[in-house]
């Protein structure tokens, strides 16, 4: 159980790093990039943000389940459900 928690946390933190970098690039692109490049930065950030949010939800479901909320919930986008 602790190994799974550590893995979920590590995954979320790694995705947060990538998401934050993409957000900084997106913000910087507003003044220094063409509209096409800005769209590319936005798409990259959107994808990373979606992955990060998914990792946060997986971690929250895990914590809820093992805090007394019942069995772990599985969503359609969980890695095990693919």
ABEGO torsion letter per residue (X at the ends): XAAAAAAAAAAAAAAAAAAAAAAAAAAAAAAABBAAAAAAAAAAAAAAAAAAAAAAAAAAAAAAAAAGAEBBBBBAABAAAX
